[in-house]
Amino acid sequence: MEPKDYIVIKIEGEYAYLREIGTLDEDSDVFIALALLPQGVDVGSRLHCEMLEYTII
């Protein structure tokens, strides 16, 4: 799995919707539990994902 950068576009309850930076395609949005993301993530946060580990950039 290659590293990717995402932006948090929406948070609903305990889940966040991520969109790959540079992509406008809504069909490729990722739905992930907030518990798997770093503390402090909010709408508009930019995340780097590598080896299924997310970090805020």
QUIFENBEL-V448298 format. One record per helix or strand. SS is the DSSP state (h for helix, s for strand). FROM is the first residue (numbers start at 1). LEN is the number of residues. If there is no record, write none. Layout:
# QUIFENBEL-V448298
ss from len
SS FROM LEN
SS FROM LEN
This chain:
# QUIFENBEL-V448298
ss from len
s 4 9
s 15 6
h 26 3
s 30 4
h 34 3
s 46 5
s 53 4
